[in-house]
Amino acid sequence: MRRPKVVSQIRHAKPRFKVRLGVRLTPKMYAGLIQSIQDGDSELVEKQSNRVSIFAMEINDQKVRVVYDKNTKAIVTVLY
């Protein structure tokens, strides 16, 4: 049975946060980041397609970019 796309995206993002930022991405933190994007509190850096955009935000006093999929409403990965 195939996993839904959103599950795969979250499973990809969690280790990227740990490796790239040294941050353990908790469900509460993840929900807060999604809310920040949806509320317009994060800066849109680039729209890559109709569904994927890159947003700038601060996480633990670090300015980072996250890749967000608006169709699944999921953060796909974090960039430096």
C-alpha positions, 0 to 999 in steps of 0.5 A: 500500500502506498503512503499518502504524499503528505506522509512522505513529505513529512518523513523527508522534512524531519531528518533534514531539520535535524541534519541541517539545523540541529533541530528536532522537528516536533508536531507542535513546531511543525504545526506552528511553521505551517500556521506561519506560512498560511497566515502570511507571517513568513516571507515568500522568497520564490514560487517554484510552481503552482503548488511549491513555494519557498518561504523564509522564516526564523527557526531558533534564531536562524534565518532559513528557507523552507519548501512548502507544498500548498496542495498537501499543506506540508513542509517538504524540506528545509534549506540553509 
